[in-house]
Amino acid sequence: MTKQQISKDEQKILAARFAIDDLVARGIIRSGMKIGLGTGSTAMPAVTRIGELIAEGKLTGVRAVATSFQTTIACEKLGIPVFSMNAQTIGGKLDLAIDGADEVSPEKALIKGGGAALLLEKIVAYNAKAFVIVADSSKDVSSLGTKFPLPVEVIPEARESVALELARLGATVTLREGIRKAGPVVTDNGNLILDCLWKEAVAPAKLEDEIDDIVGVVENGFFTKNVPTVYVAREDGTVDRK
C-alpha cells in the first residue's frame, strides 16, 4: 500500500519540529543559550516548538534574537525572551541560529529573503557559531538563482542605479510590490527590495560579494559564508538531516 504523501505546509511543520527535537536530543540546543530565530512560514513552527519547550520547563534561560517584527511578536506571545544583538547579554554573538530558506543548493548555499527580512537574518546567521536551516522538499534544488528570485535590499534613492548594476551582472530585475498595500514592499529597515532572476545557474559565493560591493545595496539574499546543517522534510513524511 502506497504511503500517503504529506503537503508542503505539513512538511514545513514536520521539518521544524523534528529539527528542534533532534537538536535538543543531541545537546545542540541547551538551556541558557543565545539563539537567533528566523522569519517565515517554516521558521515559525520552530519558534513555536522552542516556546513549548520553555513552557514545559525543558529549556530555561534561553535568550533569543528575532529577525523580524513577525518573529518578535511570535516570541512575545510564546513567552520567549527577546533581545537585540547589541544587548549586553547577547554581546553581538549567538550560539545558534535557526531559520528557513527559499532555496537550498547541494552545497548548502542558500537564497533567503522571501519575507524581506534578509538583512537581520544574515546578521544573525553570520554571527552564530552554528546555523540550522529547516525546509520542505520544494526548497531542495539543484542550483540557485533561476527559479526563486534573489532579493536585494537597497536604499530607496539607489533603486535605479542598483538595478542597472544588477542587470549588468545578468539579472532580470523587478521591484517587489506590496500585497494588500499600494506601492513597493518596504522592509523593517525602511528600504526597498529588488528581486533578481538569471536565465542560467550562477555562482552564489562570487555573486554575494559582487552584489554587496554595489553602492546603495544594503544586503542580498545569497547566504554562503556560514554553511548550515539542513533538515529537509519529504513528501513521504521522512526528514533528511544534511
C-alpha positions as CSV (number, residue, x, y, z in Angstrom):
1,M,0.0,0.0,0.0
2,T,1.4,3.4,-1.0
3,K,2.1,5.7,1.9
4,Q,0.0,8.9,1.7
5,Q,2.1,12.0,0.8
6,I,2.0,15.0,3.0
7,S,1.5,18.6,1.8
8,K,4.1,21.3,1.7
9,D,2.6,23.0,4.7
10,E,2.7,19.7,6.7
11,Q,6.3,19.3,5.6
12,K,7.3,22.7,7.0
13,I,5.8,21.8,10.4
14,L,7.4,18.4,10.3
15,A,10.9,19.7,9.4
16,A,10.8,22.5,12.0
17,R,9.6,20.3,14.9
18,F,11.8,17.4,14.0
19,A,14.8,19.7,13.9
20,I,14.2,21.3,17.2
21,D,13.6,18.0,19.0
22,D,16.7,16.4,17.3
23,L,18.9,19.4,18.3
24,V,17.7,19.2,21.9
25,A,18.2,15.4,22.0
26,R,21.8,15.9,20.6
27,G,22.6,18.6,23.1
28,I,23.0,21.3,20.4
29,I,20.1,23.3,21.9
30,R,20.6,23.7,25.6
31,S,19.3,25.8,28.4
32,G,21.0,29.2,28.7
33,M,21.8,29.5,25.0
34,K,21.7,32.6,22.9
35,I,19.6,31.6,19.8
36,G,18.7,33.6,16.7
37,L,15.2,32.9,15.5
38,G,14.3,33.3,11.8
39,T,11.3,34.5,9.9
40,G,8.7,32.9,7.6
41,S,6.3,30.0,7.3
42,T,8.9,27.3,8.1
43,A,10.8,29.2,10.8
44,M,7.6,29.9,12.7
45,P,6.9,26.3,13.7
46,A,10.4,26.1,15.0
47,V,9.9,29.2,17.1
48,T,6.6,27.7,18.4
49,R,8.3,24.4,19.4
50,I,11.0,26.3,21.3
51,G,8.2,28.2,23.1
52,E,6.6,24.9,24.0
53,L,9.8,23.6,25.5
54,I,10.3,26.7,27.5
55,A,6.6,26.5,28.8
56,E,7.2,22.8,29.7
57,G,10.4,23.8,31.7
58,K,12.6,21.7,29.4
59,L,14.5,24.8,28.2
60,T,15.4,27.6,30.6
61,G,17.4,30.8,30.4
62,V,17.1,31.0,26.6
63,R,17.9,34.4,25.2
64,A,16.5,35.0,21.7
65,V,17.3,37.4,18.9
66,A,14.4,37.8,16.5
67,T,15.0,38.5,12.8
68,S,11.8,40.5,12.1
69,F,8.7,42.1,13.6
70,Q,6.9,38.9,12.8
71,T,9.2,36.8,14.9
72,T,9.4,39.3,17.7
73,I,5.6,39.3,18.0
74,A,5.5,35.5,18.0
75,C,8.2,35.3,20.7
76,E,6.2,37.7,22.8
77,K,3.1,35.5,22.6
78,L,5.1,32.4,23.3
79,G,7.0,33.8,26.3
80,I,10.4,33.6,24.6
81,P,12.7,36.5,25.9
82,V,13.8,38.6,23.0
83,F,17.0,40.8,23.0
84,S,18.8,43.0,20.5
85,M,22.1,41.7,19.0
86,N,23.5,44.8,20.8
87,A,22.2,43.9,24.2
88,Q,24.9,43.3,26.8
89,T,23.6,39.8,27.5
90,I,24.0,38.9,23.7
91,G,27.2,40.8,23.0
92,G,26.9,40.6,19.2
93,K,27.4,36.8,19.1
94,L,25.0,33.8,19.2
95,D,25.4,30.1,20.0
96,L,22.9,29.1,17.3
97,A,20.7,30.5,14.5
98,I,17.6,28.6,13.2
99,D,15.8,29.7,10.1
100,G,14.0,28.6,6.9
101,A,15.2,29.1,3.4
102,D,13.7,29.8,0.0
103,E,16.2,27.6,-1.9
104,V,19.0,25.2,-0.7
105,S,21.7,24.0,-3.2
106,P,23.5,20.7,-2.9
107,E,26.5,22.6,-1.5
108,K,24.1,24.1,1.2
109,A,24.3,27.6,-0.2
110,L,21.0,29.4,0.3
111,I,18.7,32.0,-1.1
112,K,16.8,33.7,1.7
113,G,14.7,36.8,2.0
114,G,11.3,35.9,0.5
115,G,9.8,37.5,3.6
116,A,12.0,40.7,3.1
117,A,13.9,40.1,6.4
118,L,17.2,39.1,4.8
119,L,19.3,41.9,6.4
120,L,18.7,40.9,10.0
121,E,18.6,37.2,9.1
122,K,22.1,37.5,7.7
123,I,23.4,39.5,10.7
124,V,22.1,36.7,12.9
125,A,23.2,33.8,10.8
126,Y,26.7,35.2,10.2
127,N,27.3,35.9,13.9
128,A,26.2,32.4,15.1
129,K,28.6,29.6,16.0
130,A,26.1,27.1,14.4
131,F,23.5,27.7,11.8
132,V,20.5,25.4,11.1
133,I,18.0,25.5,8.2
134,V,14.6,23.8,8.2
135,A,12.9,23.3,4.8
136,D,10.2,21.5,2.9
137,S,11.2,19.4,-0.1
138,S,10.4,22.1,-2.7
139,K,13.3,24.2,-1.3
140,D,15.9,21.5,-2.1
141,V,17.1,22.5,-5.6
142,S,20.0,21.7,-7.9
143,S,21.1,25.3,-8.4
144,L,20.3,28.8,-7.2
145,G,19.1,31.9,-9.0
146,T,16.9,30.7,-11.9
147,K,13.6,29.9,-10.2
148,F,13.2,31.7,-6.9
149,P,14.2,35.4,-7.2
150,L,17.2,36.6,-5.2
151,P,16.2,39.6,-3.1
152,V,18.5,42.6,-2.9
153,E,17.7,45.2,-0.2
154,V,18.5,48.7,-1.4
155,I,18.5,52.2,-0.2
156,P,15.4,53.8,-1.9
157,E,17.4,56.5,-3.6
158,A,19.7,53.9,-5.1
159,R,16.8,51.8,-6.7
160,E,17.6,52.7,-10.3
161,S,21.4,52.8,-10.1
162,V,21.5,49.4,-8.3
163,A,19.0,47.9,-10.8
164,L,21.3,48.9,-13.7
165,E,24.3,47.2,-12.0
166,L,22.3,44.1,-11.3
167,A,21.3,43.9,-14.9
168,R,25.0,44.2,-15.9
169,L,25.5,41.1,-13.8
170,G,23.0,39.3,-16.0
171,A,19.9,39.6,-13.8
172,T,16.4,40.4,-14.7
173,V,15.4,42.9,-12.0
174,T,11.9,43.6,-10.6
175,L,10.9,46.0,-7.8
176,R,9.0,43.9,-5.3
177,E,5.4,45.3,-4.9
178,G,3.4,45.0,-1.8
179,I,0.3,42.8,-1.3
180,R,-2.7,44.5,0.1
181,K,-0.6,47.7,0.0
182,A,-0.3,50.3,-2.7
183,G,3.3,50.6,-3.9
184,P,6.5,48.7,-3.2
185,V,7.4,46.5,-0.2
186,V,9.2,48.5,2.5
187,T,11.5,46.4,4.7
188,D,11.6,46.6,8.5
189,N,14.6,48.8,7.9
190,G,12.8,51.2,5.6
191,N,14.4,50.0,2.4
192,L,13.2,48.5,-0.9
193,I,13.6,45.0,-2.4
194,L,14.8,44.3,-5.9
195,D,14.1,40.7,-7.0
196,C,16.6,39.2,-9.4
197,L,16.4,36.1,-11.7
198,W,19.1,34.7,-14.0
199,K,18.5,32.6,-17.1
200,E,21.3,30.2,-16.1
201,A,22.6,28.9,-12.8
202,V,25.0,31.3,-11.1
203,A,27.9,31.1,-8.6
204,P,26.3,32.2,-5.3
205,A,29.5,32.9,-3.3
206,K,31.0,35.1,-6.1
207,L,27.8,37.0,-6.7
208,E,27.1,37.5,-3.0
209,D,30.3,39.6,-2.8
210,E,29.8,41.3,-6.1
211,I,26.3,42.4,-5.3
212,D,27.3,43.7,-1.9
213,D,30.0,45.8,-3.5
214,I,27.4,47.8,-5.4
215,V,26.9,51.3,-3.9
216,G,23.4,51.5,-2.5
217,V,23.0,47.8,-1.7
218,V,22.3,47.1,1.9
219,E,22.4,43.3,1.7
220,N,21.5,40.4,-0.7
221,G,19.8,37.1,-0.1
222,F,22.7,34.7,-1.0
223,F,23.9,33.0,2.2
224,T,27.2,31.2,1.5
225,K,29.6,32.1,4.3
226,N,28.2,30.1,7.3
227,V,27.3,26.6,5.9
228,P,24.3,25.3,7.8
229,T,23.0,21.9,8.9
230,V,19.9,21.4,6.9
231,Y,16.7,19.5,7.8
232,V,14.5,18.7,4.8
233,A,11.1,17.1,5.2
234,R,9.9,14.9,2.3
235,E,6.5,14.1,0.9
236,D,6.7,10.6,2.4
237,G,6.9,12.1,6.0
238,T,10.6,11.5,6.5
239,V,13.2,14.1,7.3
240,D,16.7,14.2,6.0
241,R,19.5,15.9,8.0
242,K,22.3,17.2,5.9
